[in-house]
Amino acid sequence: MKKLLCLVLFFVPCFASSGENVFSPTCNVEECPGPWFTGPLLSPAGHVVPKGYINFEPYAFYTVTTGDYNSNWKIIDSPNFTNLNFLFLLYIGLTEWADIVFVPQAFWKKTQGVSSREFGDLNIILDFQIFEDTKNNTVPGLKFYIQETFPTGPYQKRNPEKLLTDVGGGGSFVTTFGFVLNSLFEPSYCRFLDLRLNGFIAFPTKVCVKGLNAYGGAPDTDATVKPGMEWGGIFGLQYTLTQNWAFALDIEGIYGNATTFKGFPGTLTPKAPTKVVLGNPSNLSFSIAPAIQYNFSSSLGIIAGTWITFAGRNTPHFYSAVIAINYYGPIAKGEKHKYRSRGGSGGSGGGGGGR
């Protein structure tokens, strides 16, 4: 937590420096209509969706896990594990300062010639606007959120012959607290730079597991697993190249405490996968997600990019191809919501995930 606090204190002056002049148009030049953004792939927006508006953003993550980082930060290869994850983010405005987000998801997974289709865990998020980054203020936007993960996906008593492709969730209720700092700059006429800083911490509950499960084990496993607490952060940006085209980038770091268990871990059998020991040591991962956006209008856009791990310890090594469509409406006619930056958060920070 101390590291995360230091990161926040480092970035706040940068975000707060936007000021009035950032949005001031050049003298005798007509004011820009405002940027068209979908939001980056991972980092959530620093603004709520106001009452009377919705934001719908379906995602598709095509992820291939090629191995795992060991405790020495080296990649140990394993058979490729393919995961096609569909996320459906629906933001509904409740008031001018609060919204609610529903994130159902589904998976198709394949490895070594076997595959399965499963529903995943359901995420529900409440967002609260503390400060809003508007055209003329001198402080960044600040949003707090509370996310609850409901274990709706199958996680235990899995078929050993499916090699864990039939796992859809973690079996744990997970409560996540997070914040987003957001600031919009206009470094040159009609060229906008949107910066985001997302910090979060997640508290999972204990899980009773039987048989082969999301945490490993074997057909005769009977134990209680305590997943480790996770905390991390995402720095995101998006920059308008033209009115329609924009570049986006996310850099994410996540630390997880060790996952422990009590009970009988299970017996190795010829049909069980190699991961039969429950529990996992503390882990750390770093990833990057560059993307390109094309916005048809201020209310509709598409974003596509990649999400790749570049360093880690006791965590999967993966790469993803990601695509999402973002719709925000009905469109605000006045200036009040002109500078809202929409979308984002298909990854770890604000709900769901591609891994």
Protein Blocks (a to p, Z undefined) as FASTA:
>chain_A
ZZmmmmmmmmmmmmmmnommlmpccehiacdebjadebifklccfbdcdehiacdddddd
ddddfbdcdfkopacdddddddddddddddddfblmbccddddddddddeehiacddddd
ddddddddfbdcdfkbcbdcddddddddddfbcfbhiafklnomlpcbeoiacddddddd
dddddfbghiacddddddddddddddddehjdfknpafkbccdddddddddddddddddf
blmbccddddddddddddddedjebjcdfkbcfblcgcjdddddddddddddddfblkbc
cdddddddfbdehiacdddddddddddddddfblmlmmpceeejilmmnggjjZZ
